[in-house]
Amino acid sequence: MQTNGIDWINLTVKFSSNCKSCGKKISKGELALWSRSSKSIKHVECHTIDLSNPAYVSINSKQLKCAICGSLAGCTECEFEKDCDRTLVSQLCVCKKCYDDKKALENYYDVVNSLVAGKKS
């Protein structure tokens, strides 16, 4: 998710939804902000509060690395980005390229197995 305001656009809500930040309802006809990358919506006030919080900016600009190949996992394009709390999520995410590999599960198992074996030593 981009935190500099470029990704969030102002709009008049066409369908009621819940604010990504506070969880409260945003009604049809209200002015709000929408993020294309995270497919989420926020109250204008909530977005302003979020952007003034250095912890929010730091956490939501964090990009996790793919556990298999080491490249960026693609957090902003991830189907789970809307619900992902990067302070709690496993550091064993997988990028789209590795996920689409026919041996994805086997490759992931190998990485996790080597990490577990390394911790036992």
Secondary structure, DSSP 4 states (H G I P E B T S, - for coil): ---SSSSEEEEE-SS-EE-TTT--EE-TT-EEEEETTTTEEEEHHHHHHHHT-HHHHHHHT--PBPTTT-SB--GGG-TTGGG--TTTS-S----HHHHHSTTHHHHHHHHHHHHHHHHH-
